Amino acid sequence: MPAATDILDISPVVPVVVLDDTTHAVPLAQALQRGGIHTIEVTLRTPVALEAIERITGEVEGISVGAGTITAPGQAKEAARAGASYLVTPGSTDRLLDEVADTGLPALPGISTVSEALRLAERGHRALKFFPAEPSGGVPYLKALASPLPDLSFCPTGGITPDNAGNYLALPNVRCVGGTWLAPRDALAKGDWGHVEALARQAVSLG
Ligand code: 3PG
């Protein structure tokens, strides 16, 4: 099993996806892979998310499937049971962190302040999600964390676009960024997998 810090190095851009239809899961993952992205974070924001994780892990080889938006009791365990290979939380409560740790899976717990980052460092985390990145201070904020918190690496998400991703990726404490722009809902609804593949290809070139 990879370490949480390794998750950050799979792809410069992690597609954060919201799936409404399980039949989109496999073709979406395959389109991302054709575009050069070998990870996908399926958010637990829709009723089909767990089944989507199961389908991708069962049917698509060579892709690392994360479960994102873990916010409620029991979700970490359910995601692990569905086959997720890593877990992502937008914020970090003790209960959530304990449940994530109980699964044994690598995780990117979310923070948006220095104190939250320090609390997670105390618990042994070195790879963190910075969320919501743009409203929380964006590039200047993360840049300011690099010197006092040199052991921590971040995956910023929330407001990241192809236009600002490069500025984040240039920071020494950012190893990848995440965003929903790679899997637009209208492209999924239309089955426009060529568009998703093109977006993935463009995202890879940002790294
Ligand atoms: C996340 O959970 O990381 C965010 O919802 C990503 O938000 P975005 O739509 O701004 O990329």
py3Dmol code that shows the C-alpha trace and the ligand (Angstrom):
import py3Dmol

protein = """\
ATOM      1  CA  MET A   1       0.000   0.000   0.000  1.00  0.00           C
ATOM      2  CA  PRO A   2       1.386   3.447  -0.897  1.00  0.00           C
ATOM      3  CA  ALA A   3       2.111   6.022   1.815  1.00  0.00           C
ATOM      4  CA  ALA A   4      -0.119   9.085   1.916  1.00  0.00           C
ATOM      5  CA  THR A   5       2.766  11.179   0.607  1.00  0.00           C
ATOM      6  CA  ASP A   6       2.977   8.893  -2.463  1.00  0.00           C
ATOM      7  CA  ILE A   7      -0.640   9.711  -3.336  1.00  0.00           C
ATOM      8  CA  LEU A   8       0.507  13.255  -4.035  1.00  0.00           C
ATOM      9  CA  ASP A   9       2.883  12.080  -6.740  1.00  0.00           C
ATOM     10  CA  ILE A  10       0.532   9.980  -8.897  1.00  0.00           C
ATOM     11  CA  SER A  11      -0.639  12.925 -10.969  1.00  0.00           C
ATOM     12  CA  PRO A  12      -0.064  16.712 -10.868  1.00  0.00           C
ATOM     13  CA  VAL A  13      -3.838  17.100 -11.019  1.00  0.00           C
ATOM     14  CA  VAL A  14      -6.237  14.828  -9.118  1.00  0.00           C
ATOM     15  CA  PRO A  15      -9.679  14.717 -10.715  1.00  0.00           C
ATOM     16  CA  VAL A  16     -12.295  15.285  -8.022  1.00  0.00           C
ATOM     17  CA  VAL A  17     -15.456  13.754  -9.426  1.00  0.00           C
ATOM     18  CA  VAL A  18     -19.139  13.894  -8.581  1.00  0.00           C
ATOM     19  CA  LEU A  19     -20.971  10.998 -10.192  1.00  0.00           C
ATOM     20  CA  ASP A  20     -24.732  10.896 -10.652  1.00  0.00           C
ATOM     21  CA  ASP A  21     -24.810   7.693 -12.670  1.00  0.00           C
ATOM     22  CA  THR A  22     -22.762   4.546 -11.987  1.00  0.00           C
ATOM     23  CA  THR A  23     -22.590   3.765 -15.696  1.00  0.00           C
ATOM     24  CA  HIS A  24     -20.344   6.833 -16.094  1.00  0.00           C
ATOM     25  CA  ALA A  25     -17.765   5.553 -13.631  1.00  0.00           C
ATOM     26  CA  VAL A  26     -15.770   3.147 -15.799  1.00  0.00           C
ATOM     27  CA  PRO A  27     -15.742   5.173 -19.064  1.00  0.00           C
ATOM     28  CA  LEU A  28     -14.773   8.276 -17.061  1.00  0.00           C
ATOM     29  CA  ALA A  29     -11.858   6.499 -15.387  1.00  0.00           C
ATOM     30  CA  GLN A  30     -10.753   5.060 -18.721  1.00  0.00           C
ATOM     31  CA  ALA A  31     -10.902   8.492 -20.411  1.00  0.00           C
ATOM     32  CA  LEU A  32      -8.794  10.000 -17.621  1.00  0.00           C
ATOM     33  CA  GLN A  33      -6.261   7.205 -18.038  1.00  0.00           C
ATOM     34  CA  ARG A  34      -6.090   7.702 -21.800  1.00  0.00           C
ATOM     35  CA  GLY A  35      -5.313  11.347 -21.043  1.00  0.00           C
ATOM     36  CA  GLY A  36      -2.470  10.272 -18.725  1.00  0.00           C
ATOM     37  CA  ILE A  37      -4.125  10.552 -15.297  1.00  0.00           C
ATOM     38  CA  HIS A  38      -3.953   7.414 -13.189  1.00  0.00           C
ATOM     39  CA  THR A  39      -5.920   8.455 -10.157  1.00  0.00           C
ATOM     40  CA  ILE A  40      -9.502   9.530  -9.493  1.00  0.00           C
ATOM     41  CA  GLU A  41     -11.130  10.856  -6.336  1.00  0.00           C
ATOM     42  CA  VAL A  42     -14.766   9.812  -6.259  1.00  0.00           C
ATOM     43  CA  THR A  43     -16.578  12.081  -3.835  1.00  0.00           C
ATOM     44  CA  LEU A  44     -19.171  10.569  -1.519  1.00  0.00           C
ATOM     45  CA  ARG A  45     -21.632  13.312  -2.448  1.00  0.00           C
ATOM     46  CA  THR A  46     -24.051  11.182  -4.391  1.00  0.00           C
ATOM     47  CA  PRO A  47     -25.828   7.916  -3.605  1.00  0.00           C
ATOM     48  CA  VAL A  48     -23.970   6.063  -6.363  1.00  0.00           C
ATOM     49  CA  ALA A  49     -20.452   6.970  -5.204  1.00  0.00           C
ATOM     50  CA  LEU A  50     -19.632   3.748  -3.347  1.00  0.00           C
ATOM     51  CA  GLU A  51     -20.846   1.593  -6.213  1.00  0.00           C
ATOM     52  CA  ALA A  52     -18.816   3.753  -8.609  1.00  0.00           C
ATOM     53  CA  ILE A  53     -15.689   3.100  -6.524  1.00  0.00           C
ATOM     54  CA  GLU A  54     -16.412  -0.622  -6.618  1.00  0.00           C
ATOM     55  CA  ARG A  55     -16.896  -0.595 -10.361  1.00  0.00           C
ATOM     56  CA  ILE A  56     -13.735   1.352 -11.128  1.00  0.00           C
ATOM     57  CA  THR A  57     -11.553  -0.742  -8.828  1.00  0.00           C
ATOM     58  CA  GLY A  58     -13.068  -3.928 -10.258  1.00  0.00           C
ATOM     59  CA  GLU A  59     -12.958  -3.025 -13.942  1.00  0.00           C
ATOM     60  CA  VAL A  60     -10.160  -0.514 -14.564  1.00  0.00           C
ATOM     61  CA  GLU A  61      -6.585  -1.628 -14.068  1.00  0.00           C
ATOM     62  CA  GLY A  62      -3.781   0.661 -13.047  1.00  0.00           C
ATOM     63  CA  ILE A  63      -5.848   3.466 -11.557  1.00  0.00           C
ATOM     64  CA  SER A  64      -5.700   4.498  -7.924  1.00  0.00           C
ATOM     65  CA  VAL A  65      -9.229   5.189  -6.686  1.00  0.00           C
ATOM     66  CA  GLY A  66      -9.662   7.538  -3.766  1.00  0.00           C
ATOM     67  CA  ALA A  67     -12.845   8.243  -1.851  1.00  0.00           C
ATOM     68  CA  GLY A  68     -13.371  11.944  -1.210  1.00  0.00           C
ATOM     69  CA  THR A  69     -15.686  14.187   0.791  1.00  0.00           C
ATOM     70  CA  ILE A  70     -15.584  11.836   3.764  1.00  0.00           C
ATOM     71  CA  THR A  71     -17.460  13.862   6.355  1.00  0.00           C
ATOM     72  CA  ALA A  72     -19.832  11.551   8.213  1.00  0.00           C
ATOM     73  CA  PRO A  73     -19.424   8.686  10.669  1.00  0.00           C
ATOM     74  CA  GLY A  74     -19.083   5.328   8.957  1.00  0.00           C
ATOM     75  CA  GLN A  75     -18.113   6.685   5.542  1.00  0.00           C
ATOM     76  CA  ALA A  76     -14.406   5.871   5.850  1.00  0.00           C
ATOM     77  CA  LYS A  77     -15.211   2.229   6.584  1.00  0.00           C
ATOM     78  CA  GLU A  78     -17.761   2.061   3.751  1.00  0.00           C
ATOM     79  CA  ALA A  79     -15.255   3.535   1.300  1.00  0.00           C
ATOM     80  CA  ALA A  80     -12.604   1.034   2.372  1.00  0.00           C
ATOM     81  CA  ARG A  81     -15.103  -1.795   1.940  1.00  0.00           C
ATOM     82  CA  ALA A  82     -15.930  -0.523  -1.561  1.00  0.00           C
ATOM     83  CA  GLY A  83     -12.237  -0.830  -2.480  1.00  0.00           C
ATOM     84  CA  ALA A  84     -10.954   2.733  -2.206  1.00  0.00           C
ATOM     85  CA  SER A  85      -7.179   2.877  -2.049  1.00  0.00           C
ATOM     86  CA  TYR A  86      -7.013   6.224  -0.267  1.00  0.00           C
ATOM     87  CA  LEU A  87      -9.336   8.559   1.629  1.00  0.00           C
ATOM     88  CA  VAL A  88      -9.767  12.336   1.449  1.00  0.00           C
ATOM     89  CA  THR A  89     -11.578  14.541   3.959  1.00  0.00           C
ATOM     90  CA  PRO A  90     -12.374  18.240   3.439  1.00  0.00           C
ATOM     91  CA  GLY A  91     -11.780  19.006   7.124  1.00  0.00           C
ATOM     92  CA  SER A  92     -10.551  17.106  10.147  1.00  0.00           C
ATOM     93  CA  THR A  93     -12.381  16.244  13.338  1.00  0.00           C
ATOM     94  CA  ASP A  94     -10.929  13.805  15.855  1.00  0.00           C
ATOM     95  CA  ARG A  95     -13.711  11.338  15.198  1.00  0.00           C
ATOM     96  CA  LEU A  96     -13.205  11.483  11.434  1.00  0.00           C
ATOM     97  CA  LEU A  97      -9.442  11.115  11.777  1.00  0.00           C
ATOM     98  CA  ASP A  98      -9.840   8.136  14.120  1.00  0.00           C
ATOM     99  CA  GLU A  99     -12.221   6.434  11.714  1.00  0.00           C
ATOM    100  CA  VAL A 100      -9.910   7.085   8.767  1.00  0.00           C
ATOM    101  CA  ALA A 101      -6.928   5.734  10.747  1.00  0.00           C
ATOM    102  CA  ASP A 102      -8.910   2.609  11.659  1.00  0.00           C
ATOM    103  CA  THR A 103      -9.205   1.670   7.973  1.00  0.00           C
ATOM    104  CA  GLY A 104      -5.418   1.539   7.626  1.00  0.00           C
ATOM    105  CA  LEU A 105      -5.691   3.342   4.289  1.00  0.00           C
ATOM    106  CA  PRO A 106      -3.473   6.298   3.369  1.00  0.00           C
ATOM    107  CA  ALA A 107      -5.329   9.580   3.706  1.00  0.00           C
ATOM    108  CA  LEU A 108      -5.244  13.221   2.772  1.00  0.00           C
ATOM    109  CA  PRO A 109      -7.050  14.962   5.629  1.00  0.00           C
ATOM    110  CA  GLY A 110      -8.213  18.502   4.976  1.00  0.00           C
ATOM    111  CA  ILE A 111      -7.007  21.660   6.667  1.00  0.00           C
ATOM    112  CA  SER A 112      -7.329  25.386   6.040  1.00  0.00           C
ATOM    113  CA  THR A 113      -5.404  26.880   8.973  1.00  0.00           C
ATOM    114  CA  VAL A 114      -1.933  26.629  10.488  1.00  0.00           C
ATOM    115  CA  SER A 115      -3.265  25.218  13.749  1.00  0.00           C
ATOM    116  CA  GLU A 116      -5.168  22.486  11.920  1.00  0.00           C
ATOM    117  CA  ALA A 117      -2.025  21.627   9.968  1.00  0.00           C
ATOM    118  CA  LEU A 118      -0.036  21.427  13.196  1.00  0.00           C
ATOM    119  CA  ARG A 119      -2.621  19.195  14.860  1.00  0.00           C
ATOM    120  CA  LEU A 120      -2.427  16.802  11.938  1.00  0.00           C
ATOM    121  CA  ALA A 121       1.371  16.909  11.963  1.00  0.00           C
ATOM    122  CA  GLU A 122       1.192  15.916  15.654  1.00  0.00           C
ATOM    123  CA  ARG A 123      -0.851  12.894  14.589  1.00  0.00           C
ATOM    124  CA  GLY A 124       1.845  11.926  12.081  1.00  0.00           C
ATOM    125  CA  HIS A 125       0.297  13.259   8.870  1.00  0.00           C
ATOM    126  CA  ARG A 126       2.704  14.722   6.325  1.00  0.00           C
ATOM    127  CA  ALA A 127       0.385  14.957   3.298  1.00  0.00           C
ATOM    128  CA  LEU A 128      -2.638  17.212   3.649  1.00  0.00           C
ATOM    129  CA  LYS A 129      -5.451  18.552   1.535  1.00  0.00           C
ATOM    130  CA  PHE A 130      -5.672  22.373   1.654  1.00  0.00           C
ATOM    131  CA  PHE A 131      -9.349  23.196   1.275  1.00  0.00           C
ATOM    132  CA  PRO A 132     -11.009  25.381   0.133  1.00  0.00           C
ATOM    133  CA  ALA A 133      -7.783  26.644  -1.385  1.00  0.00           C
ATOM    134  CA  GLU A 134      -8.765  29.859  -3.144  1.00  0.00           C
ATOM    135  CA  PRO A 135     -11.145  31.264  -0.479  1.00  0.00           C
ATOM    136  CA  SER A 136      -8.642  30.291   2.245  1.00  0.00           C
ATOM    137  CA  GLY A 137      -5.809  32.398   0.890  1.00  0.00           C
ATOM    138  CA  GLY A 138      -4.613  30.456  -2.127  1.00  0.00           C
ATOM    139  CA  VAL A 139      -1.033  30.581  -3.358  1.00  0.00           C
ATOM    140  CA  PRO A 140       0.244  33.337  -0.990  1.00  0.00           C
ATOM    141  CA  TYR A 141      -1.126  31.473   2.036  1.00  0.00           C
ATOM    142  CA  LEU A 142       0.471  28.157   1.101  1.00  0.00           C
ATOM    143  CA  LYS A 143       3.699  29.912   0.214  1.00  0.00           C
ATOM    144  CA  ALA A 144       3.787  31.388   3.717  1.00  0.00           C
ATOM    145  CA  LEU A 145       3.458  27.889   5.255  1.00  0.00           C
ATOM    146  CA  ALA A 146       6.511  26.459   3.498  1.00  0.00           C
ATOM    147  CA  SER A 147       9.134  27.939   5.796  1.00  0.00           C
ATOM    148  CA  PRO A 148       7.523  27.305   9.226  1.00  0.00           C
ATOM    149  CA  LEU A 149       6.067  23.904   8.222  1.00  0.00           C
ATOM    150  CA  PRO A 150       8.772  22.451   5.931  1.00  0.00           C
ATOM    151  CA  ASP A 151       7.788  18.794   6.517  1.00  0.00           C
ATOM    152  CA  LEU A 152       4.234  19.186   5.258  1.00  0.00           C
ATOM    153  CA  SER A 153       3.098  18.768   1.648  1.00  0.00           C
ATOM    154  CA  PHE A 154      -0.259  19.901   0.364  1.00  0.00           C
ATOM    155  CA  CYS A 155      -2.805  19.078  -2.292  1.00  0.00           C
ATOM    156  CA  PRO A 156      -4.843  22.285  -2.643  1.00  0.00           C
ATOM    157  CA  THR A 157      -8.389  21.961  -3.961  1.00  0.00           C
ATOM    158  CA  GLY A 158     -11.331  24.327  -4.203  1.00  0.00           C
ATOM    159  CA  GLY A 159     -11.209  26.984  -6.877  1.00  0.00           C
ATOM    160  CA  ILE A 160      -8.279  25.464  -8.773  1.00  0.00           C
ATOM    161  CA  THR A 161      -8.482  25.901 -12.546  1.00  0.00           C
ATOM    162  CA  PRO A 162      -6.158  25.243 -15.491  1.00  0.00           C
ATOM    163  CA  ASP A 163      -5.271  28.960 -15.248  1.00  0.00           C
ATOM    164  CA  ASN A 164      -4.095  29.005 -11.622  1.00  0.00           C
ATOM    165  CA  ALA A 165      -2.964  25.366 -11.169  1.00  0.00           C
ATOM    166  CA  GLY A 166       0.560  26.113 -12.396  1.00  0.00           C
ATOM    167  CA  ASN A 167       1.067  28.790  -9.714  1.00  0.00           C
ATOM    168  CA  TYR A 168       0.216  26.251  -7.011  1.00  0.00           C
ATOM    169  CA  LEU A 169       2.326  23.495  -8.558  1.00  0.00           C
ATOM    170  CA  ALA A 170       5.331  25.827  -8.584  1.00  0.00           C
ATOM    171  CA  LEU A 171       5.293  26.009  -4.755  1.00  0.00           C
ATOM    172  CA  PRO A 172       7.806  23.776  -2.928  1.00  0.00           C
ATOM    173  CA  ASN A 173       5.136  22.437  -0.542  1.00  0.00           C
ATOM    174  CA  VAL A 174       2.577  21.568  -3.249  1.00  0.00           C
ATOM    175  CA  ARG A 175       2.948  18.213  -5.003  1.00  0.00           C
ATOM    176  CA  CYS A 176      -0.434  18.080  -6.758  1.00  0.00           C
ATOM    177  CA  VAL A 177      -3.684  20.010  -7.004  1.00  0.00           C
ATOM    178  CA  GLY A 178      -7.237  18.715  -7.184  1.00  0.00           C
ATOM    179  CA  GLY A 179     -10.232  19.939  -9.102  1.00  0.00           C
ATOM    180  CA  THR A 180     -13.619  19.103 -10.475  1.00  0.00           C
ATOM    181  CA  TRP A 181     -12.987  20.754 -13.833  1.00  0.00           C
ATOM    182  CA  LEU A 182     -11.659  17.494 -15.315  1.00  0.00           C
ATOM    183  CA  ALA A 183     -15.036  15.796 -15.098  1.00  0.00           C
ATOM    184  CA  PRO A 184     -17.667  18.374 -16.057  1.00  0.00           C
ATOM    185  CA  ARG A 185     -21.154  17.109 -15.314  1.00  0.00           C
ATOM    186  CA  ASP A 186     -22.456  18.029 -18.783  1.00  0.00           C
ATOM    187  CA  ALA A 187     -19.651  16.063 -20.478  1.00  0.00           C
ATOM    188  CA  LEU A 188     -20.482  13.056 -18.306  1.00  0.00           C
ATOM    189  CA  ALA A 189     -24.197  13.371 -19.065  1.00  0.00           C
ATOM    190  CA  LYS A 190     -23.436  13.482 -22.808  1.00  0.00           C
ATOM    191  CA  GLY A 191     -20.865  10.692 -22.617  1.00  0.00           C
ATOM    192  CA  ASP A 192     -18.307  13.043 -24.131  1.00  0.00           C
ATOM    193  CA  TRP A 193     -15.291  10.970 -23.063  1.00  0.00           C
ATOM    194  CA  GLY A 194     -13.107  12.570 -25.738  1.00  0.00           C
ATOM    195  CA  HIS A 195     -13.541  15.920 -23.964  1.00  0.00           C
ATOM    196  CA  VAL A 196     -12.592  14.386 -20.606  1.00  0.00           C
ATOM    197  CA  GLU A 197      -9.526  12.800 -22.194  1.00  0.00           C
ATOM    198  CA  ALA A 198      -8.492  16.165 -23.671  1.00  0.00           C
ATOM    199  CA  LEU A 199      -8.940  17.885 -20.292  1.00  0.00           C
ATOM    200  CA  ALA A 200      -6.822  15.193 -18.647  1.00  0.00           C
ATOM    201  CA  ARG A 201      -4.082  15.571 -21.250  1.00  0.00           C
ATOM    202  CA  GLN A 202      -4.050  19.332 -20.707  1.00  0.00           C
ATOM    203  CA  ALA A 203      -3.939  18.848 -16.902  1.00  0.00           C
ATOM    204  CA  VAL A 204      -0.956  16.489 -17.119  1.00  0.00           C
ATOM    205  CA  SER A 205       0.938  19.111 -19.089  1.00  0.00           C
ATOM    206  CA  LEU A 206       0.557  21.541 -16.156  1.00  0.00           C
ATOM    207  CA  GLY A 207       2.807  19.423 -13.914  1.00  0.00           C
TER     208      GLY A 207
END
"""
ligand_1 = """\
11
3PG
C -13.095 19.354 -3.460
O -13.799 18.625 -2.766
O -11.884 19.201 -3.521
C -13.747 20.496 -4.158
O -15.111 20.342 -4.246
C -13.136 20.866 -5.475
O -13.772 22.046 -5.833
P -13.697 22.729 -7.271
O -15.027 22.498 -7.904
O -13.475 24.179 -6.979
O -12.586 22.094 -8.057
"""
view = py3Dmol.view(width=600, height=400)
view.addModel(protein, "pdb")
view.setStyle({"model": 0}, {"cartoon": {"style": "trace"}})
view.addModel(ligand_1, "xyz")
view.setStyle({"model": 1}, {"stick": {}})
view.zoomTo()
view.show()
